């Protein structure tokens, strides 16, 4: 067991073997994949309520198939582009690839349409062009940024500023930034409350995203033995705050802020137990597969691939060498390798060192990014189908 830091500043360095680094990188991806599979059976089944205690989520021990969905696809696509073009790959390269191979729902769908109409980032994700700008999309696409940036949350911020604004703005952008920062810090600390709170320093305190996640943290501090009370605090304060066109005036919530609060609840109350963590994140409801995926991925980085439940890894192994789809002929094994190579490059670029058998990371103290707010002066007046063409959106009144 490697002794991990309880804090991380720009003046501190952290050394680990390359074998441990590789194990953590594989753990981050595998934890995501397992979380998706665990949470997907009840995705949006429980909206505005928690899953009942009588509900038991049984792990399917059969070999995994069909896990190349949008909860992982674009995460892997962006990793592939960095691997192919290098750390200085221009934002247009990611945008063009997303226009060709992207899609999905909500913000991803609107951004994809914007790109095909000739709108380029950062305007593709701006709320005036994308009514889903605060949705969860970039948050579920951003895990790669933290996996390739061990101990470097400010490097995550640079990546997220570029790629996140292809898809999102404001709270939607902060969702990906924050989750990426948690992944990054999980390399150098196994103190879950530290990782959760330290990563939040990247987000402006006046943002709704910060306040929503902070509600989950406050709930945990007040009720450390009852995750449902922390959930109830978040639901009471923020359950009706979603401005997604598909969520107006109904319990459905695809907002990056509330769903990320559920990730935090899973991490804090799971207390390092992988199955308990993804189970709580799933029981919080709403976008269950994405929330269990982020929580599982962060723990996968923190404790490594070798720490994941054997039964779950046994299901994953047959899928690791298989391309995820015709659109993205990349396997999980490919992504493990790509992310390892990128992490080595990021360590060197940010003042660290890579030796023959170990790496030394120059840790970064999280810096707060700029404040931006979607939908200022706007109020919802109607709800339209998710896949409504972007040119026909009329549900906002300015």
Protein Blocks (a to p, Z undefined) as FASTA:
>chain_A
ZZddfbdcfkbccdddfklmmmmmmmmmmmmmmmmmmmmmmgokbghiacdfklccdddf
bdcehklcfklmmmmmmmmmmmmnojklcfklmmmmmmmmggcehjlmmmmmmmmnopac
fklmpmklmmklmmmklmmmmmmmmmmmghilklmmmmmmmmmmmmgghjlmmmmmmmmm
mmmmmmmoccfklmmmmmmmmpcfkbmklmmmmmmmmmmmmmmmbmklmmmmmmmmmmmm
pcbfklgopabdcbfklmmmmmmmmmmmnnopaklmmmmmmmngmjlklmmmmmmmmmmm
mnojklpcfklmmmmmmmmmpcfbfklccdfklmmmmmmmmmmmmmmmnopacdfkbccd
ddddddddddddehihiacfbdcdfklcfklgckbcZZ
